[in-house]
Amino acid sequence: MSKTAQTAATDTDTDTDTSKNPPHYLMWFRRDLRIHDNTALAALCERANEDNASVSAVFFLTPEQWQAHDTSLVQVDHIARTLPILAKELQSQLNITLTVQLCSSFADCIDALTTLCNDNEISCIMANHEYEGNEIDRDEQLSKQLAKDGIEFVRWHDQCILPPKTITTNDGDSMYKVFTPFYKKWRHTLDVSTIQMHEAPAVDSDYKIKLPSSQTFANTIDKIKSLSEKMLSDYQQTLEKNESLQHIDMIAQLDRARDAYPAGESAACQRLEAFVDDDINNYDVSRDVPHLHATSQLSAYLTIGSISPRLCYLQANAAQEKLHGNDGDNEDINRWISELAWRDFYRHVLVEKPNLIRHKAYKEETDTKINWSYDTDDFEAWCTGMTGVPLVDAAMRCLNATGFMHNRLRMVTAMFLTKDLLIDWRLGERYFMQQLIDGDFASNNGGWQWSASTGTDSAPYFRIMNPFSQANTHDSKALFIKTWLPELKDIPNSILHNEDKMRKELAKGGKFADVDYPAPMVEHKSARKLAIAEFKK
Ligand code: FAD
């Protein structure tokens, strides 16, 4: 084994004995499927050039793990579509070959990486941190195993604009529990420091890793495409066996998501540029109007890492400076930047409270003291968009059809499930992960616990959104409702936005005579009272 291979497991500044064979280094891609401002990739390439090392890259397709995480088919498809593009860019821009290997479980991943390192005399692996519980366990286990063989495993913070644990209270090193002071400190930290974008230099020497013949792998663009497609179709078949997902037309959902989200880093960057040039300027007002599609719709790209969050921040900041100079203060742009901060906030929270990954409530007492419902009929009505509450049903049908839901509607539907129906938030959290193209543990868990009033800095339990008045305010012309519930196209908005009027009209037949649509399954006023009583208790 070379001298490099005997270095300490986390020492990045190790001298390398270049008199022996040039060392081999490996970039392990996970949720960072891009080449620009990829912290681990840049560090590895720089180091490789200093050490005269060759570089290769690997990505593991992990269907069992995705199933365990309830990863949606549309997200797996997005990853599968991104990989060949990443492989092409790595090769043409950095001279690195990407190998994609099928590896069902996490345990398999550890074995595969260890074998790969030993067979190829790889002495250093670099990757970007993942913050979910079993990913952390996997990395710890791997790190120990590799260290025994003297192989370095270096991880970098890359997923956030400011990494977890960096924004702490002024009087010590504890985590902010409330978003507003977190945000102030986050903004201040960014104002006084320079954000580094990490660009990887091309490497001199590419290396095609050898894999045991027993492994399923691909290392050319065409093979990556066909392996990803095969894996996707197997994954789809597995999901189709899940009875609770039978109401989803997966092919139609895939088609829509493919149209809406072209894959790859360039597509993501173009979307960012278009948003910063235009919609960001009205964001503060239009972000709450679902039918406008006026938010960035970058979450699907941020979730799989095909765009850097720092680039998002820097572009927004540059737009601010262009408009207002160095002291720029634009409400629309600030509001969008604050949404990026929510994403960082929930990652800070997750790292602080690893119990969240085990689906524990942040306010743990709500796990035992709230008498959550598990009524399967109620839950099914919510999943299928048949609650009789137009905004909730339109939002759920949009999610089922497209794999995306607008932020305001995520709050409305989540509150309806957890407050009006008092159903355990974990069921909704899981269902969202199964459908969303941007499904992301930290943000999804944060959003659900916010809505269920079980999280840190969550909605106060007595502030329960009325889905009818939410529709009146945010979909006043019922354009969104009527897009997803075409059966209601002839019902006047004044009825759709008012629960009492809707019940009366349904009772007498009236305008609903020929319409196949259910009456609201609960009365909001009384459901609200029950929920408040349950939380008070
Ligand atoms: P924009 O409004 O353009 O915001 C820009 C970016 O900021 C987003 O892409 C996202 O990365 C981040 N962001 C915006 N709002 C939030 C927020 N409230 N919390 C955390 N980050 C935010 N977001 C996910 O990325 N994945 C999820 O699985 C997810 N689940 C959610 C579940 C619930 C119940 C709720 C209430 C919110 C959830 N969110 C989730 C947050 C938010 O709804 C989405 O990030 C947003 O709708 C994505 O659309 P966009 O990219 O157009 O957002």
Boltz pocket constraint, residues with backbone or C-beta under 6 A from the ligand:
constraints:
  - pocket:
      binder: B
      contacts: [[A, 287], [A, 295], [A, 296], [A, 297], [A, 298], [A, 299], [A, 300], [A, 302], [A, 303], [A, 336], [A, 339], [A, 340], [A, 342], [A, 343], [A, 346], [A, 405], [A, 406], [A, 407], [A, 408], [A, 410], [A, 411], [A, 414], [A, 432], [A, 436], [A, 438], [A, 439], [A, 440], [A, 441], [A, 443], [A, 444], [A, 445], [A, 446], [A, 447], [A, 448], [A, 451]]
      max_distance: 6.0
